[in-house]
Amino acid sequence: MTVAAWCDWSDDSTGLFVIGVAPVLHGSLFATALVSTLVRHVARGARWADR
């Protein structure tokens, strides 16, 4: 998603597209980490209370 946002917004002459790409990068990383953690716990059969 970050690469797509960079390519789509990079034609901005002010250079401010980087400020828009940064939240996309951080949001994608956070979402990936969250989903990976949830999948790992479900795949192992762990319950949240067992942590």
PDB file of N, CA, C, O and CB in Angstrom:
ATOM      1  N   MET A   1       0.815  -1.183   0.000  1.00  0.00           N
ATOM      2  CA  MET A   1       0.000   0.000   0.000  1.00  0.00           C
ATOM      3  C   MET A   1       0.864   1.254   0.000  1.00  0.00           C
ATOM      4  O   MET A   1       0.523   2.258  -0.624  1.00  0.00           O
ATOM      5  CB  MET A   1      -0.930  -0.006   1.191  1.00  0.00           C
ATOM      6  N   THR A   2       1.978   1.183   0.702  1.00  0.00           N
ATOM      7  CA  THR A   2       2.846   2.353   0.768  1.00  0.00           C
ATOM      8  C   THR A   2       3.437   2.675  -0.594  1.00  0.00           C
ATOM      9  O   THR A   2       3.507   3.839  -0.987  1.00  0.00           O
ATOM     10  CB  THR A   2       3.961   2.132   1.781  1.00  0.00           C
ATOM     11  N   VAL A   3       3.857   1.656  -1.304  1.00  0.00           N
ATOM     12  CA  VAL A   3       4.421   1.872  -2.641  1.00  0.00           C
ATOM     13  C   VAL A   3       3.359   2.437  -3.577  1.00  0.00           C
ATOM     14  O   VAL A   3       3.645   3.325  -4.380  1.00  0.00           O
ATOM     15  CB  VAL A   3       4.993   0.556  -3.214  1.00  0.00           C
ATOM     16  N   ALA A   4       2.150   1.931  -3.478  1.00  0.00           N
ATOM     17  CA  ALA A   4       1.067   2.438  -4.320  1.00  0.00           C
ATOM     18  C   ALA A   4       0.759   3.898  -4.001  1.00  0.00           C
ATOM     19  O   ALA A   4       0.550   4.701  -4.910  1.00  0.00           O
ATOM     20  CB  ALA A   4      -0.193   1.583  -4.141  1.00  0.00           C
ATOM     21  N   ALA A   5       0.729   4.243  -2.723  1.00  0.00           N
ATOM     22  CA  ALA A   5       0.485   5.630  -2.337  1.00  0.00           C
ATOM     23  C   ALA A   5       1.623   6.522  -2.815  1.00  0.00           C
ATOM     24  O   ALA A   5       1.387   7.623  -3.312  1.00  0.00           O
ATOM     25  CB  ALA A   5       0.318   5.748  -0.811  1.00  0.00           C
ATOM     26  N   TRP A   6       2.851   6.051  -2.667  1.00  0.00           N
ATOM     27  CA  TRP A   6       4.017   6.832  -3.117  1.00  0.00           C
ATOM     28  C   TRP A   6       3.926   7.099  -4.614  1.00  0.00           C
ATOM     29  O   TRP A   6       4.100   8.234  -5.058  1.00  0.00           O
ATOM     30  CB  TRP A   6       5.338   6.091  -2.786  1.00  0.00           C
ATOM     31  N   CYS A   7       3.654   6.057  -5.388  1.00  0.00           N
ATOM     32  CA  CYS A   7       3.589   6.208  -6.846  1.00  0.00           C
ATOM     33  C   CYS A   7       2.436   7.119  -7.262  1.00  0.00           C
ATOM     34  O   CYS A   7       2.580   7.920  -8.187  1.00  0.00           O
ATOM     35  CB  CYS A   7       3.437   4.838  -7.517  1.00  0.00           C
ATOM     36  N   ASP A   8       1.315   7.003  -6.597  1.00  0.00           N
ATOM     37  CA  ASP A   8       0.149   7.797  -6.964  1.00  0.00           C
ATOM     38  C   ASP A   8       0.310   9.261  -6.582  1.00  0.00           C
ATOM     39  O   ASP A   8      -0.101  10.145  -7.334  1.00  0.00           O
ATOM     40  CB  ASP A   8      -1.090   7.231  -6.309  1.00  0.00           C
ATOM     41  N   TRP A   9       0.902   9.528  -5.425  1.00  0.00           N
ATOM     42  CA  TRP A   9       0.969  10.892  -4.913  1.00  0.00           C
ATOM     43  C   TRP A   9       2.276  11.603  -5.244  1.00  0.00           C
ATOM     44  O   TRP A   9       2.394  12.799  -4.980  1.00  0.00           O
ATOM     45  CB  TRP A   9       0.776  10.881  -3.433  1.00  0.00           C
ATOM     46  N   SER A  10       3.262  10.911  -5.811  1.00  0.00           N
ATOM     47  CA  SER A  10       4.585  11.499  -5.999  1.00  0.00           C
ATOM     48  C   SER A  10       4.627  12.609  -7.043  1.00  0.00           C
ATOM     49  O   SER A  10       5.648  13.285  -7.166  1.00  0.00           O
ATOM     50  CB  SER A  10       5.551  10.432  -6.384  1.00  0.00           C
ATOM     51  N   ASP A  11       3.569  12.814  -7.785  1.00  0.00           N
ATOM     52  CA  ASP A  11       3.577  13.892  -8.776  1.00  0.00           C
ATOM     53  C   ASP A  11       3.227  15.250  -8.163  1.00  0.00           C
ATOM     54  O   ASP A  11       3.088  16.239  -8.884  1.00  0.00           O
ATOM     55  CB  ASP A  11       2.602  13.571  -9.895  1.00  0.00           C
ATOM     56  N   ASP A  12       3.086  15.300  -6.849  1.00  0.00           N
ATOM     57  CA  ASP A  12       2.804  16.550  -6.151  1.00  0.00           C
ATOM     58  C   ASP A  12       4.052  17.436  -6.182  1.00  0.00           C
ATOM     59  O   ASP A  12       5.117  17.011  -5.735  1.00  0.00           O
ATOM     60  CB  ASP A  12       2.352  16.279  -4.683  1.00  0.00           C
ATOM     61  N   SER A  13       3.937  18.628  -6.690  1.00  0.00           N
ATOM     62  CA  SER A  13       5.103  19.499  -6.855  1.00  0.00           C
ATOM     63  C   SER A  13       5.591  20.088  -5.531  1.00  0.00           C
ATOM     64  O   SER A  13       6.722  20.570  -5.462  1.00  0.00           O
ATOM     65  CB  SER A  13       4.772  20.622  -7.817  1.00  0.00           C
ATOM     66  N   THR A  14       4.778  20.063  -4.492  1.00  0.00           N
ATOM     67  CA  THR A  14       5.197  20.638  -3.214  1.00  0.00           C
ATOM     68  C   THR A  14       6.052  19.675  -2.392  1.00  0.00           C
ATOM     69  O   THR A  14       6.765  20.103  -1.485  1.00  0.00           O
ATOM     70  CB  THR A  14       3.980  21.050  -2.411  1.00  0.00           C
ATOM     71  N   GLY A  15       5.989  18.408  -2.694  1.00  0.00           N
ATOM     72  CA  GLY A  15       6.738  17.417  -1.927  1.00  0.00           C
ATOM     73  C   GLY A  15       6.055  16.993  -0.646  1.00  0.00           C
ATOM     74  O   GLY A  15       6.599  16.196   0.118  1.00  0.00           O
ATOM     75  N   LEU A  16       4.869  17.518  -0.406  1.00  0.00           N
ATOM     76  CA  LEU A  16       4.152  17.184   0.825  1.00  0.00           C
ATOM     77  C   LEU A  16       3.512  15.794   0.792  1.00  0.00           C
ATOM     78  O   LEU A  16       2.932  15.354   1.785  1.00  0.00           O
ATOM     79  CB  LEU A  16       3.088  18.218   1.085  1.00  0.00           C
ATOM     80  N   PHE A  17       3.615  15.115  -0.328  1.00  0.00           N
ATOM     81  CA  PHE A  17       3.039  13.767  -0.406  1.00  0.00           C
ATOM     82  C   PHE A  17       3.701  12.829   0.592  1.00  0.00           C
ATOM     83  O   PHE A  17       3.097  11.844   1.016  1.00  0.00           O
ATOM     84  CB  PHE A  17       3.180  13.205  -1.825  1.00  0.00           C
ATOM     85  N   VAL A  18       4.938  13.130   0.967  1.00  0.00           N
ATOM     86  CA  VAL A  18       5.643  12.281   1.935  1.00  0.00           C
ATOM     87  C   VAL A  18       4.926  12.293   3.276  1.00  0.00           C
ATOM     88  O   VAL A  18       4.902  11.285   3.981  1.00  0.00           O
ATOM     89  CB  VAL A  18       7.101  12.748   2.108  1.00  0.00           C
ATOM     90  N   ILE A  19       4.341  13.434   3.629  1.00  0.00           N
ATOM     91  CA  ILE A  19       3.594  13.531   4.876  1.00  0.00           C
ATOM     92  C   ILE A  19       2.339  12.666   4.819  1.00  0.00           C
ATOM     93  O   ILE A  19       1.880  12.186   5.856  1.00  0.00           O
ATOM     94  CB  ILE A  19       3.222  14.991   5.167  1.00  0.00           C
ATOM     95  N   GLY A  20       1.789  12.462   3.658  1.00  0.00           N
ATOM     96  CA  GLY A  20       0.646  11.576   3.508  1.00  0.00           C
ATOM     97  C   GLY A  20       1.033  10.117   3.432  1.00  0.00           C
ATOM     98  O   GLY A  20       0.272   9.245   3.852  1.00  0.00           O
ATOM     99  N   VAL A  21       2.215   9.844   2.899  1.00  0.00           N
ATOM    100  CA  VAL A  21       2.664   8.462   2.762  1.00  0.00           C
ATOM    101  C   VAL A  21       3.080   7.896   4.125  1.00  0.00           C
ATOM    102  O   VAL A  21       2.915   6.702   4.375  1.00  0.00           O
ATOM    103  CB  VAL A  21       3.836   8.373   1.760  1.00  0.00           C
ATOM    104  N   ALA A  22       3.610   8.733   4.989  1.00  0.00           N
ATOM    105  CA  ALA A  22       4.064   8.257   6.303  1.00  0.00           C
ATOM    106  C   ALA A  22       2.938   7.598   7.119  1.00  0.00           C
ATOM    107  O   ALA A  22       3.161   6.521   7.673  1.00  0.00           O
ATOM    108  CB  ALA A  22       4.652   9.421   7.094  1.00  0.00           C
ATOM    109  N   PRO A  23       1.747   8.193   7.216  1.00  0.00           N
ATOM    110  CA  PRO A  23       0.670   7.504   7.948  1.00  0.00           C
ATOM    111  C   PRO A  23       0.232   6.200   7.272  1.00  0.00           C
ATOM    112  O   PRO A  23      -0.176   5.252   7.943  1.00  0.00           O
ATOM    113  CB  PRO A  23      -0.533   8.429   8.086  1.00  0.00           C
ATOM    114  N   VAL A  24       0.320   6.162   5.958  1.00  0.00           N
ATOM    115  CA  VAL A  24      -0.017   4.918   5.251  1.00  0.00           C
ATOM    116  C   VAL A  24       0.972   3.834   5.658  1.00  0.00           C
ATOM    117  O   VAL A  24       0.576   2.701   5.931  1.00  0.00           O
ATOM    118  CB  VAL A  24      -0.002   5.126   3.700  1.00  0.00           C
ATOM    119  N   LEU A  25       2.251   4.173   5.700  1.00  0.00           N
ATOM    120  CA  LEU A  25       3.283   3.219   6.106  1.00  0.00           C
ATOM    121  C   LEU A  25       3.054   2.736   7.526  1.00  0.00           C
ATOM    122  O   LEU A  25       3.053   1.531   7.780  1.00  0.00           O
ATOM    123  CB  LEU A  25       4.668   3.847   5.986  1.00  0.00           C
ATOM    124  N   HIS A  26       2.863   3.656   8.447  1.00  0.00           N
ATOM    125  CA  HIS A  26       2.679   3.277   9.845  1.00  0.00           C
ATOM    126  C   HIS A  26       1.380   2.508  10.072  1.00  0.00           C
ATOM    127  O   HIS A  26       1.352   1.558  10.854  1.00  0.00           O
ATOM    128  CB  HIS A  26       2.700   4.511  10.720  1.00  0.00           C
ATOM    129  N   GLY A  27       0.329   2.903   9.408  1.00  0.00           N
ATOM    130  CA  GLY A  27      -0.932   2.180   9.531  1.00  0.00           C
ATOM    131  C   GLY A  27      -0.845   0.769   8.977  1.00  0.00           C
ATOM    132  O   GLY A  27      -1.393  -0.167   9.559  1.00  0.00           O
ATOM    133  N   SER A  28      -0.160   0.617   7.861  1.00  0.00           N
ATOM    134  CA  SER A  28       0.013  -0.715   7.276  1.00  0.00           C
ATOM    135  C   SER A  28       0.842  -1.611   8.186  1.00  0.00           C
ATOM    136  O   SER A  28       0.526  -2.787   8.365  1.00  0.00           O
ATOM    137  CB  SER A  28       0.674  -0.612   5.898  1.00  0.00           C
ATOM    138  N   LEU A  29       1.907  -1.051   8.762  1.00  0.00           N
ATOM    139  CA  LEU A  29       2.732  -1.840   9.687  1.00  0.00           C
ATOM    140  C   LEU A  29       1.947  -2.252  10.926  1.00  0.00           C
ATOM    141  O   LEU A  29       2.039  -3.397  11.368  1.00  0.00           O
ATOM    142  CB  LEU A  29       3.973  -1.045  10.101  1.00  0.00           C
ATOM    143  N   PHE A  30       1.171  -1.320  11.489  1.00  0.00           N
ATOM    144  CA  PHE A  30       0.375  -1.626  12.674  1.00  0.00           C
ATOM    145  C   PHE A  30      -0.678  -2.683  12.377  1.00  0.00           C
ATOM    146  O   PHE A  30      -0.852  -3.625  13.150  1.00  0.00           O
ATOM    147  CB  PHE A  30      -0.290  -0.364  13.204  1.00  0.00           C
ATOM    148  N   ALA A  31      -1.380  -2.528  11.259  1.00  0.00           N
ATOM    149  CA  ALA A  31      -2.428  -3.486  10.903  1.00  0.00           C
ATOM    150  C   ALA A  31      -1.847  -4.870  10.651  1.00  0.00           C
ATOM    151  O   ALA A  31      -2.429  -5.875  11.061  1.00  0.00           O
ATOM    152  CB  ALA A  31      -3.191  -3.007   9.666  1.00  0.00           C
ATOM    153  N   THR A  32      -0.701  -4.924   9.978  1.00  0.00           N
ATOM    154  CA  THR A  32      -0.053  -6.208   9.714  1.00  0.00           C
ATOM    155  C   THR A  32       0.373  -6.883  11.013  1.00  0.00           C
ATOM    156  O   THR A  32       0.189  -8.089  11.179  1.00  0.00           O
ATOM    157  CB  THR A  32       1.160  -6.017   8.798  1.00  0.00           C
ATOM    158  N   ALA A  33       0.938  -6.111  11.925  1.00  0.00           N
ATOM    159  CA  ALA A  33       1.357  -6.673  13.207  1.00  0.00           C
ATOM    160  C   ALA A  33       0.158  -7.175  14.013  1.00  0.00           C
ATOM    161  O   ALA A  33       0.223  -8.236  14.634  1.00  0.00           O
ATOM    162  CB  ALA A  33       2.132  -5.627  14.015  1.00  0.00           C
ATOM    163  N   LEU A  34      -0.919  -6.422  13.999  1.00  0.00           N
ATOM    164  CA  LEU A  34      -2.118  -6.822  14.728  1.00  0.00           C
ATOM    165  C   LEU A  34      -2.720  -8.103  14.156  1.00  0.00           C
ATOM    166  O   LEU A  34      -3.028  -9.031  14.903  1.00  0.00           O
ATOM    167  CB  LEU A  34      -3.151  -5.702  14.696  1.00  0.00           C
ATOM    168  N   VAL A  35      -2.885  -8.155  12.863  1.00  0.00           N
ATOM    169  CA  VAL A  35      -3.470  -9.337  12.230  1.00  0.00           C
ATOM    170  C   VAL A  35      -2.558 -10.550  12.412  1.00  0.00           C
ATOM    171  O   VAL A  35      -3.045 -11.654  12.655  1.00  0.00           O
ATOM    172  CB  VAL A  35      -3.722  -9.079  10.731  1.00  0.00           C
ATOM    173  N   SER A  36      -1.257 -10.362  12.298  1.00  0.00           N
ATOM    174  CA  SER A  36      -0.317 -11.469  12.492  1.00  0.00           C
ATOM    175  C   SER A  36      -0.402 -12.025  13.902  1.00  0.00           C
ATOM    176  O   SER A  36      -0.376 -13.240  14.096  1.00  0.00           O
ATOM    177  CB  SER A  36       1.110 -11.015  12.198  1.00  0.00           C
ATOM    178  N   THR A  37      -0.502 -11.147  14.881  1.00  0.00           N
ATOM    179  CA  THR A  37      -0.620 -11.586  16.268  1.00  0.00           C
ATOM    180  C   THR A  37      -1.920 -12.347  16.492  1.00  0.00           C
ATOM    181  O   THR A  37      -1.925 -13.396  17.137  1.00  0.00           O
ATOM    182  CB  THR A  37      -0.542 -10.388  17.215  1.00  0.00           C
ATOM    183  N   LEU A  38      -3.007 -11.830  15.970  1.00  0.00           N
ATOM    184  CA  LEU A  38      -4.290 -12.519  16.114  1.00  0.00           C
ATOM    185  C   LEU A  38      -4.279 -13.886  15.447  1.00  0.00           C
ATOM    186  O   LEU A  38      -4.765 -14.860  16.023  1.00  0.00           O
ATOM    187  CB  LEU A  38      -5.407 -11.674  15.531  1.00  0.00           C
ATOM    188  N   VAL A  39      -3.739 -13.968  14.257  1.00  0.00           N
ATOM    189  CA  VAL A  39      -3.680 -15.248  13.544  1.00  0.00           C
ATOM    190  C   VAL A  39      -2.807 -16.244  14.299  1.00  0.00           C
ATOM    191  O   VAL A  39      -3.143 -17.424  14.391  1.00  0.00           O
ATOM    192  CB  VAL A  39      -3.142 -15.049  12.113  1.00  0.00           C
ATOM    193  N   ARG A  40      -1.688 -15.770  14.838  1.00  0.00           N
ATOM    194  CA  ARG A  40      -0.808 -16.668  15.584  1.00  0.00           C
ATOM    195  C   ARG A  40      -1.514 -17.239  16.807  1.00  0.00           C
ATOM    196  O   ARG A  40      -1.407 -18.433  17.085  1.00  0.00           O
ATOM    197  CB  ARG A  40       0.466 -15.936  16.008  1.00  0.00           C
ATOM    198  N   HIS A  41      -2.228 -16.399  17.533  1.00  0.00           N
ATOM    199  CA  HIS A  41      -2.941 -16.877  18.714  1.00  0.00           C
ATOM    200  C   HIS A  41      -4.068 -17.831  18.348  1.00  0.00           C
ATOM    201  O   HIS A  41      -4.275 -18.830  19.037  1.00  0.00           O
ATOM    202  CB  HIS A  41      -3.495 -15.706  19.501  1.00  0.00           C
ATOM    203  N   VAL A  42      -4.785 -17.549  17.301  1.00  0.00           N
ATOM    204  CA  VAL A  42      -5.872 -18.438  16.879  1.00  0.00           C
ATOM    205  C   VAL A  42      -5.308 -19.758  16.374  1.00  0.00           C
ATOM    206  O   VAL A  42      -5.859 -20.818  16.672  1.00  0.00           O
ATOM    207  CB  VAL A  42      -6.731 -17.771  15.783  1.00  0.00           C
ATOM    208  N   ALA A  43      -4.220 -19.709  15.617  1.00  0.00           N
ATOM    209  CA  ALA A  43      -3.634 -20.933  15.063  1.00  0.00           C
ATOM    210  C   ALA A  43      -3.087 -21.840  16.155  1.00  0.00           C
ATOM    211  O   ALA A  43      -3.133 -23.063  16.027  1.00  0.00           O
ATOM    212  CB  ALA A  43      -2.525 -20.588  14.077  1.00  0.00           C
ATOM    213  N   ARG A  44      -2.576 -21.258  17.215  1.00  0.00           N
ATOM    214  CA  ARG A  44      -2.039 -22.060  18.315  1.00  0.00           C
ATOM    215  C   ARG A  44      -3.115 -22.474  19.312  1.00  0.00           C
ATOM    216  O   ARG A  44      -2.857 -23.250  20.232  1.00  0.00           O
ATOM    217  CB  ARG A  44      -0.950 -21.291  19.033  1.00  0.00           C
ATOM    218  N   GLY A  45      -4.294 -21.959  19.124  1.00  0.00           N
ATOM    219  CA  GLY A  45      -5.382 -22.302  20.028  1.00  0.00           C
ATOM    220  C   GLY A  45      -5.279 -21.581  21.360  1.00  0.00           C
ATOM    221  O   GLY A  45      -5.925 -21.983  22.328  1.00  0.00           O
ATOM    222  N   ALA A  46      -4.502 -20.555  21.428  1.00  0.00           N
ATOM    223  CA  ALA A  46      -4.330 -19.826  22.683  1.00  0.00           C
ATOM    224  C   ALA A  46      -5.534 -18.935  22.949  1.00  0.00           C
ATOM    225  O   ALA A  46      -6.181 -18.427  22.032  1.00  0.00           O
ATOM    226  CB  ALA A  46      -3.042 -18.985  22.652  1.00  0.00           C
ATOM    227  N   ARG A  47      -5.804 -18.769  24.205  1.00  0.00           N
ATOM    228  CA  ARG A  47      -6.862 -17.846  24.587  1.00  0.00           C
ATOM    229  C   ARG A  47      -6.208 -16.596  25.147  1.00  0.00           C
ATOM    230  O   ARG A  47      -5.107 -16.649  25.695  1.00  0.00           O
ATOM    231  CB  ARG A  47      -7.842 -18.488  25.623  1.00  0.00           C
ATOM    232  N   TRP A  48      -6.898 -15.470  25.005  1.00  0.00           N
ATOM    233  CA  TRP A  48      -6.328 -14.216  25.479  1.00  0.00           C
ATOM    234  C   TRP A  48      -6.102 -14.246  26.996  1.00  0.00           C
ATOM    235  O   TRP A  48      -5.170 -13.610  27.487  1.00  0.00           O
ATOM    236  CB  TRP A  48      -7.243 -13.046  25.104  1.00  0.00           C
ATOM    237  N   ALA A  49      -6.936 -14.972  27.740  1.00  0.00           N
ATOM    238  CA  ALA A  49      -6.789 -15.014  29.193  1.00  0.00           C
ATOM    239  C   ALA A  49      -5.599 -15.849  29.624  1.00  0.00           C
ATOM    240  O   ALA A  49      -5.151 -15.728  30.764  1.00  0.00           O
ATOM    241  CB  ALA A  49      -8.046 -15.558  29.828  1.00  0.00           C
ATOM    242  N   ASP A  50      -5.071 -16.699  28.741  1.00  0.00           N
ATOM    243  CA  ASP A  50      -3.950 -17.581  29.094  1.00  0.00           C
ATOM    244  C   ASP A  50      -2.606 -16.887  28.987  1.00  0.00           C
ATOM    245  O   ASP A  50      -1.578 -17.493  29.290  1.00  0.00           O
ATOM    246  CB  ASP A  50      -3.951 -18.803  28.209  1.00  0.00           C
ATOM    247  N   ARG A  51      -2.588 -15.654  28.571  1.00  0.00           N
ATOM    248  CA  ARG A  51      -1.312 -14.976  28.356  1.00  0.00           C
ATOM    249  C   ARG A  51      -0.625 -14.731  29.622  1.00  0.00           C
ATOM    250  O   ARG A  51       0.469 -14.167  29.632  1.00  0.00           O
ATOM    251  CB  ARG A  51      -1.490 -13.695  27.638  1.00  0.00           C
TER     252      ARG A  51
END
